[in-house]
Amino acid sequence: MAVTALAFLILLLLPCTQLTTNTAATTLPLIHVDSVDSPFHKSGETSSQRIERVVERSNARILELAGSNDAQTPIVPNTRTLAFMVNFSIGDPPVLQLAFMDTGSPMLWLKCREIQEPPYPIFNPYNSDTFSALPCRHPLCPGGCQPGVRISNCPYTMNYLSRPKIRSVGMYAFEELTFYTKDGGINKMEDIVFGCSEMEENFDDDFRRNGIFGLSRRDGVIDLVGQMESRFSYCLGNVLDSSTYPSNFLALRDGAILQGPPTPLALVDGIYYLTLEGIDVNGDMLDIDPNFFKRQPGGIVSGVAIDSGSELTYLTRAAYFTLKYTLLPLLDFLTPLKETASPNLICYKGDIANATDDLLFPWVTFHFSGGVKLTLKQHNLFYSVGKVYKKFCLSIYPTLPRVDLNLSIIGIQTQQGYNVGYDLKDQKLYLDSTIDCKSYA
């Protein structure tokens, strides 16, 4: 069962003698935005409404990824495009934070104001004994001190790809981060540089969390990943099933799990890319031109991205329809359901979580460079929209017509059941389905 926000708040109120620092791996539980433990959970919705939100959120994400090279601006982080949140605390005394995890955002920034907003308090730097503004003359400050500007702190402005302009404005600062371990101890990271946001402009009404826990990198930004030894990993169970939450976690720095076979990882304009060489169904390779999966020259956003924000996996349209018409005859033992959320959504009657005829389901395998395989069994080839709805849908979707045809995305539904490790120093990504995530979380 996930550690709830209330449990975190109670933990913060315990006497200090009950909190002991330990050296366990630094892990953070991941909270899905639609789960029962999320402040955005919508009770009483229909299956079609839930499916529609998954599709809309994923469609918004791919549109932003497709335009992410415009003026080198990151994609917009909000509840319409992001799936996971993380709990941690900042400062001394520690103040609980709930921030969106995003592998497409290049920095950690948090709201910093002298106000309190329920249910999570806004961090007030003036109340923290460990807060220290980063001077503009510090070698870490991008751009240094500006001529004619009297402010001595190192400023940042994080512009996001949107119209009207969405941005976070503030200053860089040093602070202490606190992460809570499953055995009741704590891990502290001192002197972490983060963005202390003093203004958020044009974010939508749903953006009621504390900030962004960015896990990407971009020139001209003091990123979090570089301060975490340039490595991290996350492990995913069923992203919508709260009973599997002990398996859903993010691991940082020396706690990152880099196991299993590696495949080359490229970071281009803040987006992580893999080299996909082909796709097979039940061991038979599909007739798909490998050029559909290659990044194109000239700054066009293309290739195969791996992303924590998109729930669905997107394939270029030619690749998708080749896969679709291979799968459909193999799924004729299921009862199809017409789904109005999208004409390309393939849904069936039943509960995939309790499927007893799992041997009948086809296996789809993505083949990446280096001989690395990502195999989709029924639980990540399909996603359930909830046990009470008795409906499940294919987690692979065609790239939108208005998006460049050579852009594909490996979404989180496809990554279920895998530990995914990012090593930016060696430019490798590790995929391992043999790890018992519960034993590490």
C-alpha positions in Angstrom: 0.0 0.0 0.0 1.3 3.5 -0.9 2.5 5.8 1.8 -0.2 8.5 1.8 0.3 12.2 2.1 -1.2 12.1 5.6 1.4 9.5 6.7 4.1 11.8 5.5 2.7 14.7 7.4 2.4 12.6 10.6 6.0 11.5 10.1 7.2 15.1 10.0 5.5 15.8 13.3 7.2 12.9 15.1 9.9 13.8 17.7 13.3 14.0 16.1 14.6 11.1 18.2 12.4 8.8 16.1 13.9 9.8 12.9 17.4 8.3 12.3 19.5 8.8 9.2 20.4 5.6 7.4 22.4 4.7 4.3 19.7 2.7 2.5 19.2 3.4 -1.2 17.5 6.7 -1.8 14.1 5.8 -3.2 10.9 7.8 -3.6 7.5 6.2 -4.0 5.7 7.1 -7.3 2.1 8.2 -7.1 0.1 7.9 -10.3 -2.0 11.0 -11.0 -5.2 8.9 -11.4 -4.7 6.6 -8.4 -6.7 6.7 -5.2 -3.8 8.2 -3.4 -3.6 11.2 -5.7 -5.1 14.6 -5.0 -6.3 14.5 -8.6 -8.2 11.2 -8.3 -11.7 11.4 -9.8 -14.1 9.0 -8.2 -17.3 8.0 -9.9 -16.1 8.5 -13.4 -17.1 6.1 -16.2 -14.7 3.8 -18.1 -15.0 6.0 -21.2 -14.1 9.1 -19.2 -11.0 7.4 -17.8 -10.0 6.1 -21.2 -10.5 9.6 -22.6 -8.3 11.2 -20.0 -5.5 8.7 -20.7 -5.7 9.3 -24.4 -6.0 13.1 -24.1 -3.0 13.2 -21.6 -0.9 11.1 -23.9 -1.9 13.0 -27.0 -1.0 16.3 -25.4 2.4 14.8 -24.4 3.4 13.7 -27.8 2.3 17.0 -29.3 4.6 18.8 -26.9 7.4 16.4 -27.5 7.1 16.9 -31.2 7.5 20.6 -30.7 10.1 20.5 -28.0 13.0 21.8 -30.3 11.2 25.1 -30.8 13.5 27.7 -29.3 15.0 25.0 -27.1 12.1 25.1 -24.7 11.0 22.2 -22.6 7.5 20.7 -22.8 4.8 22.0 -20.4 4.6 20.0 -17.2 1.0 19.6 -15.9 -1.7 17.1 -15.1 -2.7 17.0 -18.8 0.7 15.5 -19.7 2.4 13.9 -16.6 1.6 10.7 -14.9 3.7 10.4 -11.7 4.3 12.5 -8.6 6.9 12.1 -5.9 7.0 12.9 -2.1 10.0 14.3 -0.4 10.8 17.2 2.0 13.0 20.3 1.7 14.8 22.5 4.2 15.3 22.4 7.9 12.8 22.0 9.5 11.7 19.8 6.5 8.7 20.9 4.5 6.7 18.2 2.7 6.6 18.5 -1.1 4.6 16.8 -3.8 6.1 17.4 -7.2 5.6 16.0 -10.7 8.4 13.6 -11.9 9.3 14.4 -15.5 12.1 12.9 -17.6 11.4 15.7 -20.1 12.1 18.6 -17.7 15.7 19.6 -17.0 15.7 20.8 -13.4 14.1 20.6 -9.9 12.1 23.8 -9.1 9.7 24.3 -6.3 7.3 27.1 -5.3 9.0 29.4 -2.9 6.7 32.0 -1.3 5.7 33.3 2.1 2.3 31.7 1.9 0.7 28.3 2.7 -1.6 26.4 0.3 -3.4 23.2 1.3 -2.9 20.3 1.3 0.8 20.8 0.9 2.6 23.8 2.4 4.6 26.1 0.1 8.3 26.1 1.1 9.3 29.4 2.7 13.1 29.8 2.4 13.2 32.3 5.2 12.1 29.7 7.7 14.8 27.2 6.7 18.2 27.0 8.5 19.8 25.3 5.5 18.7 27.6 2.7 21.4 29.6 0.9 20.8 31.6 -2.3 23.3 30.9 -5.1 25.3 34.1 -5.8 25.4 35.2 -9.4 29.2 35.3 -9.2 29.3 31.6 -8.3 30.9 29.4 -11.0 27.7 27.3 -11.2 25.5 30.2 -12.1 24.6 30.1 -15.8 25.4 33.4 -17.4 26.9 34.8 -14.2 26.1 38.4 -13.1 24.3 40.6 -15.5 25.8 44.0 -16.2 23.7 46.8 -14.6 21.6 44.4 -12.6 21.9 45.0 -8.8 20.4 41.7 -7.8 23.3 39.5 -6.6 21.4 36.1 -6.6 21.7 33.8 -9.6 18.3 34.0 -11.4 16.6 31.5 -13.6 13.7 31.6 -16.0 12.2 28.3 -17.2 10.2 28.9 -20.3 7.9 26.1 -21.5 6.7 25.4 -25.0 3.2 26.9 -25.0 1.1 29.9 -26.1 0.5 31.9 -24.1 4.0 31.7 -22.6 4.2 29.4 -19.5 7.2 29.9 -17.3 8.6 29.6 -13.8 10.8 32.5 -12.6 13.0 32.6 -9.5 16.5 32.1 -8.2 18.8 29.2 -7.8 19.6 28.2 -4.3 21.3 25.5 -2.1 19.0 23.4 0.1 18.8 20.1 1.9 16.5 17.4 0.6 15.0 14.7 2.8 13.8 11.3 1.5 12.0 8.9 3.7 12.9 5.2 3.6 10.4 2.3 3.9 11.8 1.3 7.3 11.1 4.6 8.9 14.6 6.2 8.5 15.6 9.1 6.4 18.2 10.0 3.8 19.4 13.6 3.5 21.1 15.2 0.6 22.8 18.5 1.5 23.6 21.5 -0.7 21.4 20.5 -3.7 20.9 23.3 -6.1 17.3 23.8 -7.1 15.1 26.5 -8.6 13.3 28.6 -5.9 10.3 29.7 -7.9 8.9 33.1 -7.0 6.4 33.3 -9.9 4.6 30.7 -12.0 2.9 32.3 -15.0 0.0 30.8 -17.0 0.0 27.3 -15.5 -3.4 25.7 -15.7 -5.7 25.4 -12.7 -4.8 21.7 -12.3 -1.2 22.6 -11.4 -1.7 22.7 -7.7 1.4 20.8 -6.7 4.7 22.2 -5.4 6.8 22.0 -8.5 8.7 19.8 -11.0 11.1 17.0 -10.2 13.0 17.2 -13.5 15.2 14.2 -14.6 16.5 15.5 -17.9 19.4 17.8 -18.8 19.7 20.9 -20.9 22.4 23.4 -21.6 22.2 26.6 -19.6 20.3 24.9 -16.7 21.6 23.6 -13.4 19.9 20.2 -13.5 19.2 17.8 -10.7 20.4 14.7 -12.5 24.0 16.0 -12.7 23.9 16.3 -8.9 22.7 12.7 -8.6 25.8 11.2 -10.2 24.1 11.4 -13.6 22.1 8.3 -13.0 18.7 7.2 -11.8 16.2 4.4 -12.2 12.5 3.7 -11.8 10.6 0.5 -11.4 6.9 0.1 -12.3 4.2 -2.3 -11.4 0.7 -1.8 -12.5 0.6 2.0 -12.6 -3.1 2.3 -11.9 -3.3 -0.4 -9.2 -2.6 1.0 -5.7 -1.9 -2.5 -4.4 1.3 -2.6 -6.4 2.6 0.8 -5.2 5.4 -0.7 -3.2 6.7 -1.7 -6.7 6.5 1.8 -8.1 9.5 3.8 -7.1 12.2 6.2 -8.3 15.8 5.5 -7.2 18.5 8.2 -7.2 22.3 8.4 -7.2 24.0 5.4 -5.7 20.6 3.8 -5.2 19.9 3.7 -9.0 19.6 0.1 -10.2 21.6 -0.3 -13.4 21.1 -4.0 -14.1 20.3 -6.0 -17.1 21.5 -5.6 -20.7 22.3 -2.0 -21.7 21.3 -0.2 -24.9 22.7 3.1 -26.2 20.9 6.2 -24.7 21.0 9.6 -26.5 19.9 12.9 -24.9 18.8 15.4 -27.5 17.2 18.7 -26.6 16.2 17.4 -23.3 14.5 14.2 -24.6 15.9 10.6 -24.1 16.1 8.5 -27.3 16.7 4.8 -28.0 17.7 3.0 -31.1 14.8 0.7 -32.1 15.8 -1.8 -34.7 12.5 -3.8 -35.1 9.4 -5.3 -33.6 8.3 -8.9 -33.5 5.0 -10.7 -32.6 5.4 -14.1 -31.1 8.9 -14.3 -32.5 8.1 -13.3 -36.1 9.7 -10.0 -37.1 7.3 -7.5 -38.7 8.0 -6.0 -42.1 8.7 -2.5 -40.9 11.3 -0.2 -42.5 13.9 0.5 -39.8 14.3 4.0 -41.1 10.9 4.8 -39.6 12.6 4.6 -36.2 15.7 6.7 -36.9 16.3 10.3 -35.9 16.3 12.5 -38.9 18.9 15.3 -39.5 18.0 19.0 -39.6 16.5 19.4 -36.1 13.3 17.5 -36.9 12.0 15.8 -33.7 12.0 12.2 -34.8 13.2 8.8 -33.7 12.1 6.7 -30.7 11.9 8.5 -27.3 11.4 6.9 -23.9 9.3 9.0 -21.6 7.8 9.0 -18.1 5.0 11.4 -19.1 3.2 9.5 -21.9 1.1 6.6 -20.7 0.5 5.2 -24.2 3.2 4.0 -26.5 3.2 5.7 -29.9 4.5 4.2 -33.1 4.9 5.9 -36.5 1.7 5.3 -38.4 3.1 2.8 -40.9 4.6 0.7 -38.1 1.5 0.9 -35.9 -0.9 -0.3 -38.6 1.5 -3.2 -39.5 1.4 -4.2 -35.9 -2.3 -3.7 -35.5 -3.3 -5.9 -38.4 -0.9 -8.6 -37.2 -2.4 -8.5 -33.7 -6.1 -8.4 -34.5 -6.4 -12.0 -35.8 -4.5 -13.2 -32.7 -7.0 -11.6 -30.5 -10.2 -13.0 -32.0 -10.8 -15.1 -28.8 -11.7 -11.8 -27.1 -14.9 -9.8 -27.2 -14.2 -6.4 -28.8 -15.8 -3.2 -27.4 -16.4 -0.1 -29.4 -14.7 2.9 -27.7 -15.7 6.4 -28.5 -12.6 8.1 -27.0 -10.7 7.5 -30.2 -11.3 5.7 -33.4 -7.9 4.0 -33.2 -8.3 2.7 -29.7 -8.7 -1.1 -29.5 -10.6 -2.3 -26.5 -12.0 -5.6 -25.3 -14.4 -6.8 -22.6 -13.0 -8.3 -19.4 -10.5 -7.7 -16.7 -6.9 -8.1 -18.0 -5.6 -8.4 -14.4 -7.5 -11.6 -13.9 -7.0 -13.1 -17.4 -6.7 -16.9 -17.0 -6.1 -17.5 -20.7 -2.8 -15.6 -20.7 -1.1 -18.2 -22.9 -3.4 -17.2 -25.7 -2.3 -13.5 -25.7 0.4 -12.6 -28.2 3.7 -11.3 -27.1 5.1 -8.2 -28.7 8.9 -7.6 -28.5 10.7 -4.4 -29.2 14.3 -5.0 -30.3 16.8 -2.2 -29.4 20.4 -1.8 -30.3 22.8 -4.0 -28.4 20.4 -7.0 -28.5 18.2 -5.5 -25.8 14.6 -6.7 -25.8 11.5 -5.1 -24.3 8.8 -7.8 -24.3 5.2 -6.8 -23.8 3.1 -9.5 -22.3 -0.7 -9.0 -21.8 -0.3 -6.8 -18.7 1.8 -4.1 -20.5 0.5 -4.7 -24.0 -2.9 -3.8 -22.6 -4.1 -1.5 -19.8 -7.1 -1.9 -17.6 -9.3 1.1 -16.9 -10.3 -0.3 -13.6 -11.6 -3.6 -12.2 -15.2 -2.4 -11.9 -15.3 -1.4 -15.6 -14.4 -4.8 -17.1 -12.6 -3.3 -20.0 -9.0 -3.2 -21.2 -7.4 -1.5 -24.2 -4.3 -1.8 -26.3 -1.5 0.5 -24.9 0.0 1.2 -28.3 -1.4 4.0 -30.4 -0.6 5.6 -33.8 1.4 8.8 -33.9 -1.0 11.7 -34.5 -1.3 12.8 -38.1 -0.2 16.4 -37.2 3.0 15.0 -35.7 6.1 14.2 -37.7 5.7 10.6 -38.9 9.1 9.6 -37.7 8.4 10.2 -34.0 7.6 7.2 -31.7 7.4 7.1 -27.9 7.9 4.3 -25.4 5.3 5.1 -22.8 5.0 4.0 -19.2 2.3 1.3 -19.8 4.9 -0.5 -22.0 7.5 -0.1 -19.3 5.4 -1.8 -16.6 7.2 -4.8 -15.1 10.6 -3.4 -15.9 13.3 -1.6 -13.9 14.5 1.2 -16.2 18.0 2.5 -15.4 19.5 5.7 -16.9 23.3 6.1 -16.9 24.0 9.5 -18.5 27.8 9.2 -18.0 28.1 6.1 -20.1 25.0 7.0 -22.2 23.3 3.7 -21.6 19.8 2.6 -20.6 19.3 -0.6 -18.7 16.1 -2.7 -19.0 15.5 -5.6 -16.6 12.3 -7.5 -16.1 13.9 -10.0 -13.6 14.2 -7.5 -10.7 11.7 -7.8 -7.9 10.9 -4.2 -7.4 9.2 -4.8 -4.1 12.5 -5.9 -2.6 14.2 -2.6 -3.5 11.4 -0.1 -2.9 
